[in-house]
């Protein structure tokens, strides 16, 4: 009878150890998921900043190209009346 009680106590202890180990594993897994989510969020922010920077560069390049075209077509643009300028653009 004492042997049976001792074996039951050992099984109960082992179940407790297994349960605690499983809980620790789940906690570790959740922490890893949160870290991955934070990293993904950070990476998305970096990607969006890079897209905005490239978009800005493309706009600046287009603006520079258009101003150069205007300068070639109308080198003395400062002296043209505005109405004449808009008519030529149409």
ZALOTI-487140 format. One record per residue: x, y, z of N, C-alpha, C, CB in turn; residue in three letters. Coordinates in nm, 2 decimals, padded with zeros to 4 digits. Glycine has a CB too. Layout:
# residues N
PT | nX | nY | nZ | caX | caY | caZ | cX | cY | cZ | cbX | cbY | cbZ | fike
PT | X | Y | Z | X | Y | Z | X | Y | Z | X | Y | Z | Ala
...
END
This chain:
# residues 90
PT | nX | nY | nZ | caX | caY | caZ | cX | cY | cZ | cbX | cbY | cbZ | fike
PT | 00.08 | -00.12 | 00.00 | 00.00 | 00.00 | 00.00 | 00.09 | 00.13 | 00.00 | -00.09 | 00.00 | 00.12 | Unk
PT | 00.19 | 00.13 | 00.08 | 00.28 | 00.24 | 00.08 | 00.35 | 00.26 | -00.05 | 00.39 | 00.22 | 00.20 | Unk
PT | 00.39 | 00.15 | -00.11 | 00.45 | 00.15 | -00.25 | 00.36 | 00.21 | -00.35 | 00.50 | 00.01 | -00.29 | Unk
PT | 00.23 | 00.17 | -00.34 | 00.13 | 00.22 | -00.43 | 00.11 | 00.37 | -00.42 | -00.01 | 00.15 | -00.41 | Unk
PT | 00.11 | 00.42 | -00.29 | 00.10 | 00.56 | -00.26 | 00.22 | 00.64 | -00.32 | 00.08 | 00.59 | -00.11 | Unk
PT | 00.34 | 00.58 | -00.30 | 00.46 | 00.64 | -00.34 | 00.46 | 00.65 | -00.50 | 00.58 | 00.56 | -00.29 | Unk
PT | 00.42 | 00.55 | -00.56 | 00.41 | 00.55 | -00.71 | 00.31 | 00.66 | -00.76 | 00.38 | 00.41 | -00.77 | Unk
PT | 00.20 | 00.66 | -00.69 | 00.10 | 00.76 | -00.73 | 00.15 | 00.91 | -00.71 | -00.03 | 00.74 | -00.65 | Unk
PT | 00.22 | 00.92 | -00.60 | 00.28 | 01.06 | -00.57 | 00.39 | 01.09 | -00.68 | 00.35 | 01.06 | -00.43 | Unk
PT | 00.47 | 00.99 | -00.72 | 00.56 | 01.01 | -00.83 | 00.50 | 01.05 | -00.96 | 00.65 | 00.89 | -00.84 | Unk
PT | 00.39 | 00.98 | -00.99 | 00.31 | 01.01 | -01.12 | 00.25 | 01.15 | -01.11 | 00.20 | 00.91 | -01.14 | Unk
PT | 00.20 | 01.18 | -00.99 | 00.14 | 01.32 | -00.97 | 00.25 | 01.42 | -00.99 | 00.07 | 01.33 | -00.83 | Unk
PT | 00.36 | 01.40 | -00.93 | 00.47 | 01.50 | -00.94 | 00.52 | 01.51 | -01.08 | 00.59 | 01.45 | -00.85 | Unk
PT | 00.53 | 01.40 | -01.15 | 00.57 | 01.40 | -01.29 | 00.47 | 01.48 | -01.38 | 00.58 | 01.26 | -01.35 | Unk
PT | 00.34 | 01.46 | -01.35 | 00.23 | 01.54 | -01.42 | 00.25 | 01.68 | -01.40 | 00.09 | 01.49 | -01.38 | Unk
PT | 00.28 | 01.72 | -01.27 | 00.30 | 01.86 | -01.24 | 00.42 | 01.92 | -01.31 | 00.32 | 01.88 | -01.09 | Unk
PT | 00.53 | 01.84 | -01.32 | 00.65 | 01.88 | -01.39 | 00.62 | 01.90 | -01.54 | 00.77 | 01.78 | -01.37 | Unk
PT | 00.55 | 01.80 | -01.59 | 00.52 | 01.81 | -01.74 | 00.43 | 01.93 | -01.76 | 00.44 | 01.68 | -01.78 | Unk
PT | 00.33 | 01.96 | -01.68 | 00.24 | 02.07 | -01.69 | 00.32 | 02.20 | -01.69 | 00.13 | 02.07 | -01.58 | Unk
PT | 00.41 | 02.21 | -01.59 | 00.49 | 02.34 | -01.57 | 00.58 | 02.35 | -01.70 | 00.57 | 02.33 | -01.44 | Unk
PT | 00.63 | 02.25 | -01.75 | 00.72 | 02.25 | -01.86 | 00.64 | 02.30 | -01.99 | 00.78 | 02.12 | -01.89 | Unk
PT | 00.52 | 02.25 | -02.00 | 00.43 | 02.29 | -02.11 | 00.39 | 02.43 | -02.10 | 00.30 | 02.20 | -02.12 | Unk
PT | 00.36 | 02.48 | -01.98 | 00.33 | 02.62 | -01.96 | 00.45 | 02.71 | -02.00 | 00.28 | 02.65 | -01.82 | Unk
PT | 00.57 | 02.67 | -01.95 | 00.69 | 02.75 | -01.99 | 00.71 | 02.75 | -02.14 | 00.81 | 02.69 | -01.92 | Unk
PT | 00.69 | 02.64 | -02.20 | 00.71 | 02.63 | -02.35 | 00.61 | 02.73 | -02.42 | 00.69 | 02.49 | -02.40 | Unk
PT | 00.48 | 02.73 | -02.37 | 00.38 | 02.81 | -02.43 | 00.42 | 02.96 | -02.41 | 00.24 | 02.78 | -02.37 | Unk
PT | 00.46 | 02.99 | -02.29 | 00.50 | 03.13 | -02.26 | 00.62 | 03.17 | -02.36 | 00.55 | 03.15 | -02.12 | Unk
PT | 00.72 | 03.09 | -02.37 | 00.83 | 03.12 | -02.46 | 00.78 | 03.13 | -02.60 | 00.94 | 03.00 | -02.45 | Unk
PT | 00.69 | 03.05 | -02.65 | 00.64 | 03.06 | -02.78 | 00.57 | 03.19 | -02.80 | 00.54 | 02.94 | -02.81 | Unk
PT | 00.48 | 03.23 | -02.71 | 00.41 | 03.36 | -02.72 | 00.51 | 03.48 | -02.72 | 00.32 | 03.38 | -02.60 | Unk
PT | 00.62 | 03.47 | -02.64 | 00.72 | 03.58 | -02.64 | 00.78 | 03.58 | -02.78 | 00.82 | 03.55 | -02.54 | Unk
PT | 00.82 | 03.47 | -02.84 | 00.88 | 03.47 | -02.97 | 00.78 | 03.52 | -03.08 | 00.92 | 03.32 | -03.01 | Unk
PT | 00.65 | 03.49 | -03.07 | 00.55 | 03.55 | -03.16 | 00.55 | 03.70 | -03.15 | 00.41 | 03.49 | -03.13 | Unk
PT | 00.55 | 03.75 | -03.02 | 00.54 | 03.89 | -03.00 | 00.67 | 03.96 | -03.06 | 00.53 | 03.93 | -02.85 | Unk
PT | 00.78 | 03.90 | -03.04 | 00.91 | 03.95 | -03.10 | 00.90 | 03.96 | -03.25 | 01.03 | 03.87 | -03.05 | Unk
PT | 00.85 | 03.85 | -03.31 | 00.84 | 03.85 | -03.45 | 00.74 | 03.95 | -03.50 | 00.79 | 03.71 | -03.50 | Unk
PT | 00.63 | 03.97 | -03.43 | 00.53 | 04.08 | -03.47 | 00.60 | 04.22 | -03.46 | 00.41 | 04.07 | -03.38 | Unk
PT | 00.67 | 04.24 | -03.35 | 00.74 | 04.37 | -03.34 | 00.84 | 04.39 | -03.45 | 00.81 | 04.39 | -03.20 | Unk
PT | 00.91 | 04.29 | -03.49 | 01.01 | 04.30 | -03.60 | 00.94 | 04.32 | -03.73 | 01.10 | 04.17 | -03.60 | Unk
PT | 00.83 | 04.26 | -03.75 | 00.75 | 04.27 | -03.88 | 00.70 | 04.42 | -03.88 | 00.64 | 04.17 | -03.89 | Unk
PT | 00.65 | 04.47 | -03.77 | 00.60 | 04.61 | -03.76 | 00.71 | 04.71 | -03.80 | 00.54 | 04.64 | -03.63 | Unk
PT | 00.83 | 04.68 | -03.74 | 00.94 | 04.77 | -03.76 | 00.99 | 04.76 | -03.91 | 01.06 | 04.73 | -03.67 | Unk
PT | 00.99 | 04.64 | -03.96 | 01.03 | 04.62 | -04.10 | 00.93 | 04.69 | -04.20 | 01.04 | 04.48 | -04.14 | Unk
PT | 00.81 | 04.69 | -04.16 | 00.70 | 04.75 | -04.24 | 00.73 | 04.91 | -04.24 | 00.56 | 04.72 | -04.19 | Unk
PT | 00.76 | 04.96 | -04.12 | 00.79 | 05.10 | -04.11 | 00.91 | 05.14 | -04.20 | 00.81 | 05.14 | -03.97 | Unk
PT | 01.01 | 05.06 | -04.19 | 01.13 | 05.09 | -04.27 | 01.10 | 05.09 | -04.42 | 01.24 | 04.99 | -04.24 | Unk
PT | 01.02 | 04.99 | -04.46 | 00.98 | 04.97 | -04.60 | 00.90 | 05.09 | -04.65 | 00.90 | 04.84 | -04.62 | Unk
PT | 00.81 | 05.14 | -04.56 | 00.72 | 05.25 | -04.60 | 00.81 | 05.38 | -04.61 | 00.61 | 05.27 | -04.50 | Unk
PT | 00.90 | 05.40 | -04.52 | 00.99 | 05.51 | -04.53 | 01.07 | 05.51 | -04.66 | 01.08 | 05.52 | -04.41 | Unk
PT | 01.12 | 05.39 | -04.69 | 01.20 | 05.38 | -04.82 | 01.11 | 05.41 | -04.94 | 01.26 | 05.24 | -04.83 | Unk
PT | 00.99 | 05.36 | -04.94 | 00.90 | 05.39 | -05.05 | 00.87 | 05.54 | -05.06 | 00.76 | 05.32 | -05.03 | Unk
PT | 00.85 | 05.61 | -04.94 | 00.83 | 05.75 | -04.95 | 00.95 | 05.83 | -05.00 | 00.79 | 05.80 | -04.80 | Unk
PT | 01.07 | 05.78 | -04.95 | 01.19 | 05.85 | -05.00 | 01.21 | 05.83 | -05.15 | 01.31 | 05.79 | -04.93 | Unk
PT | 01.18 | 05.71 | -05.20 | 01.19 | 05.69 | -05.35 | 01.09 | 05.77 | -05.43 | 01.18 | 05.54 | -05.38 | Unk
PT | 00.97 | 05.78 | -05.37 | 00.86 | 05.86 | -05.44 | 00.90 | 06.00 | -05.44 | 00.73 | 05.84 | -05.36 | Unk
PT | 00.96 | 06.05 | -05.33 | 01.00 | 06.19 | -05.33 | 01.11 | 06.21 | -05.43 | 01.06 | 06.23 | -05.19 | Unk
PT | 01.21 | 06.12 | -05.44 | 01.31 | 06.13 | -05.54 | 01.26 | 06.14 | -05.68 | 01.42 | 06.02 | -05.53 | Unk
PT | 01.16 | 06.05 | -05.71 | 01.10 | 06.05 | -05.85 | 01.03 | 06.18 | -05.87 | 01.00 | 05.93 | -05.86 | Unk
PT | 00.96 | 06.23 | -05.78 | 00.89 | 06.36 | -05.80 | 00.99 | 06.47 | -05.82 | 00.80 | 06.40 | -05.67 | Unk
PT | 01.10 | 06.47 | -05.74 | 01.20 | 06.58 | -05.76 | 01.27 | 06.57 | -05.90 | 01.31 | 06.56 | -05.65 | Unk
PT | 01.29 | 06.44 | -05.94 | 01.35 | 06.42 | -06.07 | 01.26 | 06.47 | -06.18 | 01.39 | 06.27 | -06.09 | Unk
PT | 01.13 | 06.44 | -06.17 | 01.03 | 06.48 | -06.27 | 01.02 | 06.64 | -06.27 | 00.89 | 06.42 | -06.24 | Unk
PT | 01.02 | 06.70 | -06.15 | 01.02 | 06.84 | -06.14 | 01.14 | 06.91 | -06.21 | 01.01 | 06.89 | -05.99 | Unk
PT | 01.26 | 06.85 | -06.18 | 01.38 | 06.90 | -06.24 | 01.38 | 06.89 | -06.39 | 01.50 | 06.83 | -06.18 | Unk
PT | 01.33 | 06.77 | -06.44 | 01.32 | 06.75 | -06.58 | 01.23 | 06.85 | -06.65 | 01.28 | 06.60 | -06.61 | Unk
PT | 01.11 | 06.87 | -06.59 | 01.01 | 06.96 | -06.65 | 01.07 | 07.11 | -06.65 | 00.88 | 06.96 | -06.57 | Unk
PT | 01.14 | 07.14 | -06.54 | 01.20 | 07.28 | -06.54 | 01.30 | 07.29 | -06.64 | 01.25 | 07.31 | -06.40 | Unk
PT | 01.38 | 07.19 | -06.67 | 01.48 | 07.19 | -06.77 | 01.42 | 07.20 | -06.91 | 01.57 | 07.07 | -06.77 | Unk
PT | 01.31 | 07.13 | -06.93 | 01.23 | 07.14 | -07.06 | 01.18 | 07.28 | -07.08 | 01.12 | 07.04 | -07.06 | Unk
PT | 01.13 | 07.34 | -06.97 | 01.08 | 07.47 | -06.99 | 01.19 | 07.57 | -07.02 | 01.00 | 07.52 | -06.86 | Unk
PT | 01.30 | 07.55 | -06.95 | 01.42 | 07.64 | -06.98 | 01.47 | 07.63 | -07.12 | 01.53 | 07.61 | -06.88 | Unk
PT | 01.46 | 07.51 | -07.18 | 01.50 | 07.49 | -07.32 | 01.40 | 07.55 | -07.41 | 01.52 | 07.34 | -07.35 | Unk
PT | 01.27 | 07.53 | -07.38 | 01.17 | 07.59 | -07.47 | 01.16 | 07.74 | -07.46 | 01.04 | 07.52 | -07.44 | Unk
PT | 01.17 | 07.79 | -07.33 | 01.16 | 07.93 | -07.31 | 01.27 | 07.98 | -07.22 | 01.02 | 07.96 | -07.24 | Unk
PT | 01.39 | 08.00 | -07.27 | 01.50 | 08.04 | -07.19 | 01.48 | 08.17 | -07.11 | 01.63 | 08.06 | -07.28 | Unk
PT | 01.40 | 08.26 | -07.17 | 01.37 | 08.39 | -07.10 | 01.23 | 08.39 | -07.04 | 01.39 | 08.51 | -07.19 | Unk
PT | 01.19 | 08.28 | -06.98 | 01.06 | 08.26 | -06.93 | 01.02 | 08.38 | -06.83 | 01.05 | 08.13 | -06.85 | Unk
PT | 01.11 | 08.44 | -06.76 | 01.08 | 08.55 | -06.67 | 01.02 | 08.67 | -06.75 | 01.21 | 08.59 | -06.60 | Unk
PT | 01.05 | 08.68 | -06.87 | 01.01 | 08.80 | -06.95 | 00.88 | 08.77 | -07.03 | 01.11 | 08.84 | -07.04 | Unk
PT | 00.83 | 08.65 | -07.03 | 00.71 | 08.62 | -07.11 | 00.59 | 08.65 | -07.02 | 00.71 | 08.47 | -07.15 | Unk
PT | 00.48 | 08.71 | -07.09 | 00.36 | 08.73 | -07.01 | 00.30 | 08.59 | -06.98 | 00.26 | 08.82 | -07.09 | Unk
PT | 00.23 | 08.58 | -06.86 | 00.17 | 08.46 | -06.82 | 00.07 | 08.40 | -06.92 | 00.11 | 08.48 | -06.68 | Unk
PT | -00.01 | 08.49 | -06.98 | -00.11 | 08.44 | -07.07 | -00.04 | 08.37 | -07.19 | -00.20 | 08.55 | -07.12 | Unk
PT | 00.07 | 08.43 | -07.24 | 00.14 | 08.37 | -07.35 | 00.20 | 08.23 | -07.31 | 00.25 | 08.46 | -07.40 | Unk
PT | 00.25 | 08.23 | -07.19 | 00.31 | 08.10 | -07.14 | 00.20 | 07.99 | -07.13 | 00.36 | 08.12 | -07.00 | Unk
PT | 00.08 | 08.02 | -07.08 | -00.02 | 07.91 | -07.07 | -00.07 | 07.87 | -07.21 | -00.14 | 07.96 | -06.99 | Unk
PT | -00.08 | 07.97 | -07.30 | -00.12 | 07.93 | -07.44 | -00.03 | 07.83 | -07.50 | -00.14 | 08.06 | -07.53 | Unk
PT | 00.10 | 07.85 | -07.48 | 00.20 | 07.76 | -07.54 | 00.20 | 07.63 | -07.48 | 00.34 | 07.82 | -07.54 | Unk
PT | 00.16 | 07.62 | -07.35 | 00.16 | 07.49 | -07.29 | 00.04 | 07.41 | -07.33 | 00.15 | 07.51 | -07.13 | Unk
PT | -00.07 | 07.47 | -07.38 | -00.18 | 07.40 | -07.42 | -00.16 | 07.34 | -07.56 | -00.31 | 07.49 | -07.42 | Unk
END
